[in-house]
Amino acid sequence: QLRSFLESNLPNYMVPAAFVTLEALPLTPNGKVDRKALPAPDTLRPELEETYVAPQTSVEKQLATIWKEILGLEKIGIYDNFFELGGDSILSLQIVSKANQAGLYLIPKQIFQYQTIAQLVTVIGTTKKIQAEQGVLSGTLELIPIQQWFFEQKQPQAHHWNQAVFLENKQNIDPTVLEKIVESLLKHHDVLRLRFKQTEFSTQAFIASPDDTIPLTYLDFSVLPKDKQATAIEAAANKLQASLNLSQGPLFRVVHFKLGDNQPSTLLWIIHHLAVDGVSWRVLIEDFQTAYQQISQSEAIELPPKTTSYKQWSSRIQEYAQSSELLSEIDFWLATQYKSILPIPKDFPDGNNIEETTSTVSVSLSVEETQSLVQQVPAAYQTQINDVLLTALALTFNQWTGENSLLINLEGHGREGIFEDVDLSRTVGWFTTIFPVHLNLENANDLGEALKLIKEQLRAIPNRGIGYGLLRYLSQDKEIIEQFSSSKSEIAFNYLGQFDQVLPESSLFSLAQESSGFTTSLQNKRTHLLEINCGIYQRNLEISWSYSNKLHRRITIEELAQSFIKTLRSLIAHCQSPDAGGFTSSDFAEFKQSQWDQSDLDAITAAIGDI
C-alpha cells in the first residue's frame, strides 16, 4: 500500500527501492535523522528481501520469466527496476523481442518510461502490433548514415573490415545440418545478402536474391598434431577474413573446423561490418540454436517472425532526415561539434595511424565490482551504466591533460524508437550511431557532482544521438551537410553491453580459444587515435584501450587505463556510501520542471534526507 501510494504521487525515481521497518529513527544531537546510524541492508539486493512482490497474473509471470532469462537472474519481483537490476538499452531490445514473440506487444521506449513489471503491464498492447514483411526481400536500398560514414573513410582495403565470432561446438554438428541452418539464416536475414557497387559519384547498395551458393567452408585439421592446429587455424582464418567481396559477395561466411574425434569442432563466423553489429550477433546466434534444435527434433526450420526490414528502415529515415522535428536539433549538434577542444597529447606526434600499428591495453573489474556497478550504483543518482563509465572517462582525461572538457565520439546501437510503427529488435544489420559528445566537468568539486553533470549532459542529447548522422549524411540541404562535415574528436567510446546471456550454460556453443585472424586489413586506416570498448564478459566488465604504437608509448596508455579503472572503482564506492545520492532535472522530465536548477534539486535531496 505504501509503495502504491508513493508511485501514484511521485516520479518513479523517487520511490524507494527498499522499505526497512524500525521502531524509531536514530537522531543526531540536533534532532535530525542520523543517516549514518541507519542500519545498512545486510543482503546484496535488499529490495528483494524487503519489498519483493512476486508476479501474480499470467502477464506478470510471462514478463518476469523474460526478464530473468535476459538479465540472468533467478528472482525478479514486479516492483524491481529494470536498470537497477543491471538492464541497459541493448538488453531492453531483447526484452521487447521476447515479449513481442510471446504476444505481449511493447516498443523499446516503453522500457525506459515504465521501468518495472508492475508499470509495464499497464501499457502492454496499447501500441499497435507492428506488421513486418515476412517474405524474402531483395532490391536496391539507400545507404544509412553509418554506411555512408564507412565509405567516407576511403579505406584502402574496404572489403576487409569485418566482425567475427569464433565458437566451440558442445555437440557434433552434421555437415548437412549445418548447411541447412546457414541457408535458412541467409534467406531469413536479408542483409546477409547485401552487395555494394561503386559508381563515379556514389556507392549503391542492393540486396541480392538467394541463390544456391551457401557461404560455408569445411576445413579438416584432424590429421594435424594438436600443437600444430592453432597455427593452421589462424592462417586459414586470416585468408578467409580477406575473402569477402563487397560487389560480388559474399559478405557472410561460416567456416567449420574439424579437429579430431576427441576434440570439439569449431565454427568461425565472418561478416563484413557493413552487414552486422553487436545486437545482430545476438539474433544470429539465437536463430542458429533455434534452427538446430528444430532439426534435432525432426521439425522444419521456422525462425521467429521478422521485425522491420533494414530496407524499410533505410527508406523511413531518408524521409525523417528532412523533417522539421530533426531540423530542430541542428543548433544542438553544431554547438557540440564546434566546441574548442585541445588535441590529446601524443608521444610521437608524426607517427602513423594504420591498423598495422594497433596495440591494445585491457583492464577489468572483478565479478563483485561489476555486479555493484550494474545492480547497486544506478539507484544513487538514477544513472545508467554509460553515465558512470563516461564520468570515469572524463575524470581520467582531466587528470591526464588538466582540461575540464573532453570531446568524444560516442557509439550507440542506433535502433532508436523514433517511429512507433517500427520494430528493429530482431533485425540484422549495421545500425550503429556515431555522434560527438562534449563532456564538461566544470564546477564538479566531487565525484557526486561530476556524475550528476555528466548524466545531465548525456540526457540532453536528443533521441540518443541518432539525429547527428541523419543531418550529416542524409540532409538534402547542402549548407547543413557542409556545417556537419568536420569532426574533431580523436577518441571513440563504445559500451557493447552484456554478453553472458548470449552464450549461457545451456547454449550449444562456448567461445573458442583459437585466433579468428585479423578482422580488418593491416593496411586500413584507424578512425581515431584512441578507441575505448567496454563490455561484460563472464560477469566481468572488460575495458580495451586500442591505440597506435607509432603515436603513443604503451606505458602512456597503461597509465591511462589504470587511472580509468581506479576512478571507476572510486565512483562505485562513492555511490554505495550512505551520503551518496541525489536528483537531477532529467529525473523530473515528466513533470516539465525545467525551471528547477541543480541547487533546487540538491535542496530537495537534503530535505528528504532530514525527514
LUMBAVO-307973 format. One line per field, with one value per residue (C-alpha): residue number from 1; x, y, z; residue in three letters. Coordinates in steps of 0.5 Angstrom, whole numbers, plus 500, padded with zeros to 3 digits. Example, Ala and Ser with C-alpha at 12.3 -4.5 7.8 and 13.67 -1.06 7.14 Angstrom:
% residues 2
k <- c(1	2)
x <- c(525	527)
y <- c(491	498)
z <- c(516	514)
r <- c(ALA	SER)
% end
This chain:
% residues 611
k <- c(1	2	3	4	5	6	7	8	9	10	11	12	13	14	15	16	17	18	19	20	21	22	23	24	25	26	27	28	29	30	31	32	33	34	35	36	37	38	39	40	41	42	43	44	45	46	47	48	49	50	51	52	53	54	55	56	57	58	59	60	61	62	63	64	65	66	67	68	69	70	71	72	73	74	75	76	77	78	79	80	81	82	83	84	85	86	87	88	89	90	91	92	93	94	95	96	97	98	99	100	101	102	103	104	105	106	107	108	109	110	111	112	113	114	115	116	117	118	119	120	121	122	123	124	125	126	127	128	129	130	131	132	133	134	135	136	137	138	139	140	141	142	143	144	145	146	147	148	149	150	151	152	153	154	155	156	157	158	159	160	161	162	163	164	165	166	167	168	169	170	171	172	173	174	175	176	177	178	179	180	181	182	183	184	185	186	187	188	189	190	191	192	193	194	195	196	197	198	199	200	201	202	203	204	205	206	207	208	209	210	211	212	213	214	215	216	217	218	219	220	221	222	223	224	225	226	227	228	229	230	231	232	233	234	235	236	237	238	239	240	241	242	243	244	245	246	247	248	249	250	251	252	253	254	255	256	257	258	259	260	261	262	263	264	265	266	267	268	269	270	271	272	273	274	275	276	277	278	279	280	281	282	283	284	285	286	287	288	289	290	291	292	293	294	295	296	297	298	299	300	301	302	303	304	305	306	307	308	309	310	311	312	313	314	315	316	317	318	319	320	321	322	323	324	325	326	327	328	329	330	331	332	333	334	335	336	337	338	339	340	341	342	343	344	345	346	347	348	349	350	351	352	353	354	355	356	357	358	359	360	361	362	363	364	365	366	367	368	369	370	371	372	373	374	375	376	377	378	379	380	381	382	383	384	385	386	387	388	389	390	391	392	393	394	395	396	397	398	399	400	401	402	403	404	405	406	407	408	409	410	411	412	413	414	415	416	417	418	419	420	421	422	423	424	425	426	427	428	429	430	431	432	433	434	435	436	437	438	439	440	441	442	443	444	445	446	447	448	449	450	451	452	453	454	455	456	457	458	459	460	461	462	463	464	465	466	467	468	469	470	471	472	473	474	475	476	477	478	479	480	481	482	483	484	485	486	487	488	489	490	491	492	493	494	495	496	497	498	499	500	501	502	503	504	505	506	507	508	509	510	511	512	513	514	515	516	517	518	519	520	521	522	523	524	525	526	527	528	529	530	531	532	533	534	535	536	537	538	539	540	541	542	543	544	545	546	547	548	549	550	551	552	553	554	555	556	557	558	559	560	561	562	563	564	565	566	567	568	569	570	571	572	573	574	575	576	577	578	579	580	581	582	583	584	585	586	587	588	589	590	591	592	593	594	595	596	597	598	599	600	601	602	603	604	605	606	607	608	609	610	611)
x <- c(500	506	509	503	501	508	508	502	504	512	516	519	526	523	520	525	528	527	523	526	522	525	522	525	529	536	537	543	544	541	534	535	535	542	543	550	547	541	542	545	542	545	544	547	540	536	530	529	529	525	520	520	513	512	508	501	498	499	502	507	509	511	515	518	521	523	527	530	532	535	538	541	537	533	529	525	519	514	517	524	527	530	536	538	538	543	539	541	539	542	538	532	532	532	526	522	524	522	516	513	514	510	504	506	507	512	516	523	522	517	522	525	519	516	522	518	514	508	508	510	503	499	502	502	498	497	501	499	502	508	507	513	514	516	518	525	527	531	533	536	536	539	546	544	549	554	555	556	561	565	565	567	574	576	580	585	582	575	573	577	573	570	567	568	566	569	565	567	561	559	556	558	554	553	555	549	545	550	549	541	542	547	542	536	540	542	534	531	536	536	542	547	546	548	552	555	557	562	560	564	560	557	556	550	547	543	540	541	536	538	542	544	551	552	558	560	567	570	577	579	585	584	591	595	598	594	600	600	593	592	597	594	587	590	593	586	582	587	586	578	578	580	576	569	567	563	561	560	559	559	559	558	562	562	568	567	574	574	580	579	574	577	576	570	569	569	565	568	563	566	561	563	562	557	552	553	553	553	546	546	550	546	540	544	547	540	537	542	541	533	534	539	534	528	532	534	527	526	522	522	526	522	525	522	518	522	522	522	527	533	531	524	529	533	527	524	530	531	524	525	532	528	523	522	523	530	532	530	537	541	544	545	549	553	554	557	561	565	567	574	578	585	588	590	598	602	609	610	607	609	607	603	596	594	591	598	601	595	596	591	591	586	584	578	573	572	566	564	565	562	556	556	557	551	546	547	551	545	540	544	544	539	544	545	552	554	553	558	563	564	564	570	573	572	576	581	583	582	588	592	591	589	583	576	573	573	570	569	565	560	558	551	547	543	536	532	525	524	518	512	511	518	521	528	529	531	533	540	545	549	545	551	551	557	556	560	559	562	564	565	567	567	564	565	568	567	565	558	558	562	557	551	554	556	549	545	550	548	541	541	543	536	534	540	544	541	540	547	549	542	543	551	549	542	540	538	541	548	549	547	552	558	557	557	563	568	569	575	574	580	577	572	568	563	560	558	553	553	555	554	547	549	552	549	551	545	548	550	557	562	567	573	580	584	585	580	585	585	578	581	587	593	593	587	587	585	579	581	587	584	579	576	571	567	563	561	564	564	561	567	567	573	575	580	584	586	592	597	604	607	603	603	608	605	607	602	596	597	597	591	588	590	587	581	580	582	577	571	572	572	565	563	565	562	555	555	557	551	552	551	545	541	537	538	533	532	529	523	523	515	513	517	520	526	526	529	536	541	541	534	534	540	536	530	535	538	530	529	535	533	526)
y <- c(500	505	503	504	511	514	511	515	521	521	520	513	515	518	511	508	501	498	499	498	498	501	502	509	513	515	522	527	532	537	533	531	524	521	518	515	511	508	500	498	493	486	483	484	486	488	491	483	482	487	489	483	482	476	476	474	475	471	477	479	472	472	478	476	470	474	479	473	470	476	479	472	473	468	472	478	482	486	493	491	497	494	499	497	490	491	493	497	500	494	489	493	491	484	484	487	482	476	480	481	474	472	477	482	488	493	498	500	507	504	500	507	510	504	501	496	490	493	499	495	491	497	499	492	492	500	501	497	491	492	489	487	484	476	475	474	481	484	490	497	501	508	508	509	514	509	506	513	514	508	509	517	513	511	505	502	495	496	489	487	491	485	483	475	471	464	459	452	447	443	438	435	438	434	438	437	440	446	447	448	452	457	457	459	465	467	467	470	476	479	484	478	478	486	488	495	498	504	509	515	519	515	508	504	498	493	486	480	475	468	463	456	459	457	461	455	452	446	445	438	439	433	430	435	434	438	443	445	446	453	456	453	455	462	462	460	465	470	468	468	474	477	474	478	482	488	488	480	478	474	479	473	467	461	456	449	447	439	438	430	425	427	435	439	442	450	455	461	467	472	478	485	490	494	488	487	490	487	487	483	478	476	475	471	466	465	463	458	455	455	452	447	445	444	440	436	434	433	439	444	450	456	462	468	473	478	485	492	490	494	496	500	503	506	509	512	515	518	522	523	527	532	533	540	535	533	540	543	539	543	548	543	539	545	547	541	540	546	546	549	543	542	536	530	529	525	521	521	527	525	517	513	511	505	498	495	500	498	496	494	495	492	493	490	490	484	480	483	490	489	487	493	497	495	493	498	504	506	508	513	518	515	513	508	505	510	515	512	510	517	520	516	517	525	525	521	525	531	528	527	533	538	540	540	539	533	532	524	520	516	510	507	501	506	502	508	509	515	511	508	503	501	495	493	489	483	486	484	490	495	501	504	511	515	522	528	529	534	532	538	538	545	546	539	539	532	525	526	533	530	524	529	534	528	525	531	532	526	526	533	529	529	522	518	522	519	526	527	522	524	531	530	525	525	532	535	542	543	548	543	538	543	545	538	536	536	532	534	528	524	519	514	510	505	500	494	491	484	478	473	472	471	464	461	455	451	454	450	454	457	462	458	460	460	466	469	472	480	482	488	489	492	497	500	507	507	512	515	516	512	507	505	499	496	490	485	478	472	477	482	489	489	495	495	501	501	506	507	505	510	515	513	509	503	506	512	508	503	509	512	505	504	511	510	503	507	513	508	504	511	512	505	506	513	511	506	511	513	520	519	520	526	528	532	536	530	526	530	531	528	534	539	542	545	552	548	549	544	547	547	539	539	542	537	531	534	536	528	526	530	527)
z <- c(500	502	495	491	495	493	486	485	488	486	480	479	481	488	490	495	493	500	506	512	519	525	532	532	527	530	531	532	538	533	533	526	523	524	517	519	524	520	519	513	509	510	504	497	494	500	495	494	501	504	498	494	491	487	480	480	474	468	464	470	470	463	464	470	466	460	465	469	462	459	466	468	475	479	483	480	483	480	483	481	477	470	470	478	476	471	465	459	453	449	454	453	446	448	453	447	442	447	450	443	441	447	444	450	445	447	444	447	449	454	458	459	461	465	469	473	471	475	471	464	465	465	458	454	448	448	442	435	433	428	422	418	411	413	405	402	401	395	391	392	398	401	405	412	416	419	412	409	415	413	405	407	411	404	407	402	403	404	403	409	415	419	425	427	433	434	437	440	439	445	441	434	428	422	416	412	418	418	411	412	418	414	408	413	416	409	407	413	415	408	410	410	402	402	396	394	388	387	382	380	385	390	393	391	396	394	397	392	392	395	390	391	394	401	404	408	408	411	414	417	421	425	422	425	431	437	438	430	430	433	428	422	424	425	418	415	419	416	409	410	413	407	402	403	397	397	390	388	395	400	406	410	411	416	417	420	423	424	430	431	434	441	440	439	433	432	428	425	423	419	417	414	419	414	415	422	429	437	437	430	433	439	434	429	435	438	431	430	436	435	428	431	436	431	426	432	434	426	425	420	421	423	426	430	426	422	425	421	415	414	407	410	416	411	407	413	416	409	410	417	416	412	418	422	428	426	424	431	433	429	434	439	434	432	439	441	434	435	442	443	445	445	442	446	448	443	445	438	434	427	428	423	425	421	423	423	429	433	440	446	453	457	464	468	474	479	479	485	483	476	480	484	478	474	480	486	483	479	485	488	482	478	473	467	466	461	466	470	465	462	468	470	463	463	470	468	462	467	471	465	461	466	462	464	457	453	446	444	439	443	439	440	438	433	434	437	438	433	430	434	428	427	431	430	436	431	425	423	420	422	426	430	431	432	435	438	446	450	457	461	469	470	477	479	486	488	485	486	483	477	476	476	471	466	467	465	459	456	458	454	447	443	441	444	438	432	429	428	423	419	419	417	411	409	409	402	405	402	407	413	410	410	417	419	415	420	426	431	436	437	442	441	446	446	451	448	453	457	453	458	456	449	451	457	460	456	450	444	444	448	446	442	445	438	434	429	425	423	422	419	414	417	411	413	417	424	425	432	436	442	442	448	448	454	455	461	459	464	469	469	466	461	458	452	450	443	440	435	438	433	437	444	448	452	459	457	455	461	466	463	463	470	472	469	473	479	478	476	483	487	483	485	492	493	490	495	501	506	504	496	492	489	484	477	473	468	474	473	466	466	470	466	472	467	472	477	477	481	487	488	487	492	497	496	497	503	506	504	508	514	514)
r <- c(GLN	LEU	ARG	SER	PHE	LEU	GLU	SER	ASN	LEU	PRO	ASN	TYR	MET	VAL	PRO	ALA	ALA	PHE	VAL	THR	LEU	GLU	ALA	LEU	PRO	LEU	THR	PRO	ASN	GLY	LYS	VAL	ASP	ARG	LYS	ALA	LEU	PRO	ALA	PRO	ASP	THR	LEU	ARG	PRO	GLU	LEU	GLU	GLU	THR	TYR	VAL	ALA	PRO	GLN	THR	SER	VAL	GLU	LYS	GLN	LEU	ALA	THR	ILE	TRP	LYS	GLU	ILE	LEU	GLY	LEU	GLU	LYS	ILE	GLY	ILE	TYR	ASP	ASN	PHE	PHE	GLU	LEU	GLY	GLY	ASP	SER	ILE	LEU	SER	LEU	GLN	ILE	VAL	SER	LYS	ALA	ASN	GLN	ALA	GLY	LEU	TYR	LEU	ILE	PRO	LYS	GLN	ILE	PHE	GLN	TYR	GLN	THR	ILE	ALA	GLN	LEU	VAL	THR	VAL	ILE	GLY	THR	THR	LYS	LYS	ILE	GLN	ALA	GLU	GLN	GLY	VAL	LEU	SER	GLY	THR	LEU	GLU	LEU	ILE	PRO	ILE	GLN	GLN	TRP	PHE	PHE	GLU	GLN	LYS	GLN	PRO	GLN	ALA	HIS	HIS	TRP	ASN	GLN	ALA	VAL	PHE	LEU	GLU	ASN	LYS	GLN	ASN	ILE	ASP	PRO	THR	VAL	LEU	GLU	LYS	ILE	VAL	GLU	SER	LEU	LEU	LYS	HIS	HIS	ASP	VAL	LEU	ARG	LEU	ARG	PHE	LYS	GLN	THR	GLU	PHE	SER	THR	GLN	ALA	PHE	ILE	ALA	SER	PRO	ASP	ASP	THR	ILE	PRO	LEU	THR	TYR	LEU	ASP	PHE	SER	VAL	LEU	PRO	LYS	ASP	LYS	GLN	ALA	THR	ALA	ILE	GLU	ALA	ALA	ALA	ASN	LYS	LEU	GLN	ALA	SER	LEU	ASN	LEU	SER	GLN	GLY	PRO	LEU	PHE	ARG	VAL	VAL	HIS	PHE	LYS	LEU	GLY	ASP	ASN	GLN	PRO	SER	THR	LEU	LEU	TRP	ILE	ILE	HIS	HIS	LEU	ALA	VAL	ASP	GLY	VAL	SER	TRP	ARG	VAL	LEU	ILE	GLU	ASP	PHE	GLN	THR	ALA	TYR	GLN	GLN	ILE	SER	GLN	SER	GLU	ALA	ILE	GLU	LEU	PRO	PRO	LYS	THR	THR	SER	TYR	LYS	GLN	TRP	SER	SER	ARG	ILE	GLN	GLU	TYR	ALA	GLN	SER	SER	GLU	LEU	LEU	SER	GLU	ILE	ASP	PHE	TRP	LEU	ALA	THR	GLN	TYR	LYS	SER	ILE	LEU	PRO	ILE	PRO	LYS	ASP	PHE	PRO	ASP	GLY	ASN	ASN	ILE	GLU	GLU	THR	THR	SER	THR	VAL	SER	VAL	SER	LEU	SER	VAL	GLU	GLU	THR	GLN	SER	LEU	VAL	GLN	GLN	VAL	PRO	ALA	ALA	TYR	GLN	THR	GLN	ILE	ASN	ASP	VAL	LEU	LEU	THR	ALA	LEU	ALA	LEU	THR	PHE	ASN	GLN	TRP	THR	GLY	GLU	ASN	SER	LEU	LEU	ILE	ASN	LEU	GLU	GLY	HIS	GLY	ARG	GLU	GLY	ILE	PHE	GLU	ASP	VAL	ASP	LEU	SER	ARG	THR	VAL	GLY	TRP	PHE	THR	THR	ILE	PHE	PRO	VAL	HIS	LEU	ASN	LEU	GLU	ASN	ALA	ASN	ASP	LEU	GLY	GLU	ALA	LEU	LYS	LEU	ILE	LYS	GLU	GLN	LEU	ARG	ALA	ILE	PRO	ASN	ARG	GLY	ILE	GLY	TYR	GLY	LEU	LEU	ARG	TYR	LEU	SER	GLN	ASP	LYS	GLU	ILE	ILE	GLU	GLN	PHE	SER	SER	SER	LYS	SER	GLU	ILE	ALA	PHE	ASN	TYR	LEU	GLY	GLN	PHE	ASP	GLN	VAL	LEU	PRO	GLU	SER	SER	LEU	PHE	SER	LEU	ALA	GLN	GLU	SER	SER	GLY	PHE	THR	THR	SER	LEU	GLN	ASN	LYS	ARG	THR	HIS	LEU	LEU	GLU	ILE	ASN	CYS	GLY	ILE	TYR	GLN	ARG	ASN	LEU	GLU	ILE	SER	TRP	SER	TYR	SER	ASN	LYS	LEU	HIS	ARG	ARG	ILE	THR	ILE	GLU	GLU	LEU	ALA	GLN	SER	PHE	ILE	LYS	THR	LEU	ARG	SER	LEU	ILE	ALA	HIS	CYS	GLN	SER	PRO	ASP	ALA	GLY	GLY	PHE	THR	SER	SER	ASP	PHE	ALA	GLU	PHE	LYS	GLN	SER	GLN	TRP	ASP	GLN	SER	ASP	LEU	ASP	ALA	ILE	THR	ALA	ALA	ILE	GLY	ASP	ILE)
% end
